[in-house]
Amino acid sequence: KFIHFTKGFLYEEFIKDLLDKKLVDRNVIEERKEYLHLNLKQNIYVLNVDISEFDSEHNSLAFIQGVLERIIVDSKSIIYNDNIVMVASFSHQKNFIECYQEKIDEYLHSVKIRIGISRAFSSLENMNEYYLQSLEALNLSQHMNRDQIFISYDDYAIYHMIELCAKNDDIKKFCIPSLLKLIEYDLKYKTPFTKSLYTYVLCSESITESAHVLKIHRNTMIYRIEKIIEIMGTDLS
């Protein structure tokens, strides 16, 4: 399948070997990179382009791949594990989403494509690790039902960490006792205080914004916060 989709460029096999962890020796990687004239800059990103909902009736995969390569300057791409995987680099660390969101956000939405973006890295032997970050960003975004086109791993790293911890340990023991007390109170009296606290934190402790999100009166939100403080016995700030 990989051979079928490749455009015949030597760099495609090189990127695939890096993603498959067949190339791990730094000297060998540098030799291959120089031979292929890949002038990658200091900050490298792996982009995982989810094409699971791609409308193939109106555009070919090769066309989409070409469009993305033209827009994202100096990037290289291959078809890998049924997605388009791109390698892009910059001389200085910039916010990748800010650079390209306005240029292709509407276009990607129209062709039903989402992009998971890794953190920046500099050593090609670590490419597989950052590929997995971009894939994890896509998976977590979908799991949390977030409607995003550009999905940065940085925004989901904390959830990934919790997911990994949960596989090896009971993460409930990391919760502060006062929070568990609030949860137990809600379960006993069928109150919405835990959700209200969660919303309050997400809204940067804004009473007005929290009330708007929860669709309740501002005075109701003030009452809930006062009750939460009473139950938890904790300074929320």
Secondary structure, 3 states (H helix, E strand, C coil): CHHHHCCCCHHHHHHHHHHCCCCCCHHHHHHHHHHCCCCCCCEEEEEEEECCCCCCCCCCHHHHHHHHHHHCCCCEEEEECCEEEEEEEECCCCCHHHHHHHHHHHHHHHCCCEEEECCCECCHHHHHHHHHHHHHHHHHHHHCCCCCCEEEHHHCHHHHHHHHHHHHCCHHHHCCHHHHHHHHHHHHHCCCHHHHHHHHHHCCCCHHHHHHHHCCCHHHHHHHHHHHHHHHCCCCC
